[in-house]
Amino acid sequence: MDRFKIKFRCFAEPSSQSGIRGFKKDQIYEGRSFNGLYEVHPAWGKGGGASKMIDQRTFEKYFKIEKEKVAAH
Protein backbone atom coordinates (compact mmCIF):
# COMPACT_ATOMS: atom_id res chain seq x y z
CA MET A 1 0.00 0.00 0.00
CA ASP A 2 1.51 3.34 -1.06
CA ARG A 3 0.80 6.00 1.56
CA PHE A 4 1.93 9.58 1.37
CA LYS A 5 1.66 12.56 3.69
CA ILE A 6 0.31 15.50 1.74
CA LYS A 7 -0.17 19.23 2.12
CA PHE A 8 -3.03 20.52 0.05
CA ARG A 9 -4.72 23.82 -0.68
CA CYS A 10 -8.48 24.31 -0.72
CA PHE A 11 -9.40 26.27 -3.87
CA ALA A 12 -13.19 25.92 -3.50
CA GLU A 13 -15.08 25.48 -0.23
CA PRO A 14 -16.88 22.11 -0.21
CA SER A 15 -20.66 22.27 -0.36
CA SER A 16 -22.69 21.09 2.61
CA GLN A 17 -23.86 18.11 0.51
CA SER A 18 -20.25 16.96 -0.06
CA GLY A 19 -19.93 15.55 3.47
CA ILE A 20 -16.60 17.33 4.02
CA ARG A 21 -17.02 20.47 6.09
CA GLY A 22 -14.75 22.95 7.79
CA PHE A 23 -12.39 23.66 4.91
CA LYS A 24 -11.80 27.31 3.94
CA LYS A 25 -10.76 28.61 0.53
CA ASP A 26 -7.03 29.39 0.11
CA GLN A 27 -6.05 27.58 3.33
CA ILE A 28 -3.41 24.83 3.38
CA TYR A 29 -4.17 21.55 5.17
CA GLU A 30 -2.42 18.24 5.86
CA GLY A 31 -3.63 14.72 5.21
CA ARG A 32 -2.69 11.43 3.58
CA SER A 33 -3.18 9.81 0.22
CA PHE A 34 -3.11 6.13 -0.58
CA ASN A 35 -4.34 3.91 -3.39
CA GLY A 36 -6.36 6.66 -5.06
CA LEU A 37 -8.07 7.78 -1.84
CA TYR A 38 -7.46 10.84 0.29
CA GLU A 39 -7.77 11.09 4.07
CA VAL A 40 -8.63 14.68 4.97
CA HIS A 41 -9.70 16.72 7.99
CA PRO A 42 -9.56 20.50 8.52
CA ALA A 43 -7.82 20.04 11.91
CA TRP A 44 -5.48 17.16 10.96
CA GLY A 45 -3.43 15.96 13.94
CA LYS A 46 -5.03 18.40 16.37
CA GLY A 47 -7.61 16.07 17.91
CA GLY A 48 -10.48 17.67 16.03
CA GLY A 49 -12.41 14.49 15.30
CA ALA A 50 -12.39 11.74 12.72
CA SER A 51 -10.90 12.27 9.29
CA LYS A 52 -12.87 11.63 6.11
CA MET A 53 -11.88 9.33 3.23
CA ILE A 54 -12.69 10.75 -0.20
CA ASP A 55 -12.00 9.57 -3.73
CA GLN A 56 -9.72 11.34 -6.19
CA ARG A 57 -12.58 12.93 -8.13
CA THR A 58 -14.00 14.56 -4.98
CA PHE A 59 -10.52 15.63 -3.82
CA GLU A 60 -9.75 17.32 -7.14
CA LYS A 61 -13.07 19.17 -7.06
CA TYR A 62 -12.01 21.17 -3.97
CA PHE A 63 -8.28 20.68 -3.34
CA LYS A 64 -4.85 20.77 -5.00
CA ILE A 65 -1.75 19.04 -3.63
CA GLU A 66 0.98 21.49 -2.64
CA LYS A 67 3.53 18.97 -1.32
CA GLU A 68 3.75 15.20 -1.08
CA LYS A 69 6.06 13.21 1.23
CA VAL A 70 6.82 9.57 0.56
CA ALA A 71 5.80 6.65 2.78
CA ALA A 72 3.76 7.98 5.68
CA HIS A 73 3.06 5.34 8.32
Helices and strands as residue ranges (DSSP letters): E 3-10, G 16-18, E 28-34, E 37-40, E 52-55, H 56-62, E 63-70
